[in-house]
Amino acid sequence: MYRDLETNPYSPDEQRVASFFFDRGMGGGDDPIGALFASYEYIVVERNVLLKKIEQLHRCLGFFASVIKSGESWTETCQRNYDACKNEKVK
């Protein structure tokens, strides 16, 4: 992410954060604030992917718990659903 600091300079708060990065050698390239925003956006995307995976696992566990709790036998259908859940990829 590139920010033209000539036309869009840092606010005092952004400058304080940029100075913190530079003083500690933390990098961020020419635009440490832009790098910080990009990092945050990446973290949010990764969190959403993990939340989807947790929801899928919750549904799978609920299904298997209901089969076990009802006393039904473990059928080929149950096994297929289990295998599909285990191998399911989050998109």
Buried (B, 14 or more C-beta within 10 A) or exposed (E): EEBEEEEEEBEEEBEEBBEEBEEEEEEBEEBBBBBBEEEEEEEEEEEEEEEEEEEBEEEBEEBBEEBEEEEEEEEEEBEEBBEEBEEEEEE
